Amino acid sequence: MENYTSQSAQAQNFEGRRDVRKRFNKIQPIVAACRTMDSSFEAFIQDVSSSGVFIKTSRPLLAGQEIAMTFIFPRTREPVMATGEIVRVSYRGVGVKFKVFFKS
């Protein structure tokens, strides 16, 4: 995984997060191809860290659900594949804690 360290990411780290997070926006969008046992869909990644990711989606997903995803970081252009567990659900999307994370 790329080492993203910026002032905004460092500031977020001081807000009680264990890992530094890299936020993405409309200028730098990252789309994840996601798959659960029930469905396949695409979702925008809002932020990512070494331990997980937050994806924007309105799909009805549940905490505890397993999810697999593939995405590409803009700078490296290398596909990244990850599996994880949905640990947080909100009206904006879901937080996923990585279980397996690797570059192809």
C-alpha positions in Angstrom: 0.0 0.0 0.0 1.3 3.5 -0.8 2.6 5.5 2.1 0.2 8.5 2.2 1.3 11.1 4.8 -0.2 14.6 4.6 -0.9 17.2 7.2 -4.7 16.5 6.9 -4.1 12.8 7.3 -1.8 13.4 10.3 -4.4 15.7 11.8 -7.0 12.9 11.5 -4.7 10.5 13.2 -4.8 12.7 16.3 -8.6 12.5 16.3 -8.4 9.1 18.0 -7.8 6.9 14.9 -5.2 4.2 15.2 -4.0 4.5 11.6 -3.3 7.5 9.3 -6.1 7.8 6.7 -5.8 9.1 3.2 -9.0 10.9 2.1 -10.1 10.9 -1.6 -12.3 13.4 -3.3 -14.0 14.1 -6.7 -10.7 15.3 -8.2 -9.0 12.1 -7.1 -11.8 9.4 -7.1 -11.1 5.8 -6.5 -13.8 3.3 -7.4 -13.9 -0.1 -5.8 -15.4 -3.1 -7.4 -17.1 -4.8 -4.5 -18.6 -8.2 -3.9 -20.6 -9.7 -1.1 -22.4 -13.1 -0.9 -25.6 -11.3 -2.1 -24.4 -8.8 -4.7 -21.7 -7.1 -6.8 -21.5 -3.4 -7.1 -19.1 -0.4 -7.5 -18.6 2.2 -4.8 -16.4 5.3 -4.3 -13.7 5.0 -1.6 -13.9 8.0 0.8 -10.7 7.1 2.8 -8.3 4.3 3.3 -5.7 3.3 5.9 -3.5 0.3 6.5 -6.3 -1.4 8.5 -9.4 -0.5 6.5 -11.5 1.6 4.1 -14.7 3.6 4.1 -16.8 3.2 1.0 -19.7 5.4 0.0 -22.8 3.3 -0.8 -26.5 3.3 -0.3 -26.7 -0.5 -0.5 -28.3 -2.2 2.4 -25.2 -3.8 4.0 -24.9 -5.1 7.5 -22.1 -5.0 10.1 -20.4 -8.4 10.3 -20.9 -9.0 6.5 -17.9 -10.2 4.5 -16.8 -8.1 1.5 -14.2 -8.4 -1.2 -13.0 -5.5 -3.2 -10.6 -4.5 -6.0 -9.4 -1.0 -6.6 -6.4 1.0 -8.1 -4.5 3.8 -6.4 -4.1 6.7 -8.8 -0.3 7.0 -8.5 0.7 3.4 -8.8 -1.9 2.2 -11.2 -1.5 -1.3 -9.6 -4.6 -3.3 -8.8 -5.2 -3.9 -5.1 -7.4 -6.7 -3.8 -8.7 -6.9 -0.3 -11.2 -8.9 1.7 -12.7 -7.6 5.0 -15.5 -7.4 7.4 -18.0 -4.5 7.5 -17.6 -3.0 11.0 -19.5 0.2 10.7 -22.7 1.1 8.8 -24.0 4.7 8.3 -26.3 6.5 5.9 -23.2 7.6 3.9 -21.7 4.1 3.5 -19.7 1.4 5.3 -16.4 1.0 7.2 -14.5 -2.1 6.3 -11.7 -3.7 8.4 -9.2 -5.5 6.1 -8.6 -9.1 6.7 -6.4 -9.8 3.6 -4.9 -7.0 1.6 -2.5 -7.5 -1.3 -1.3 -6.0 -4.6 -1.5 -8.1 -7.7 
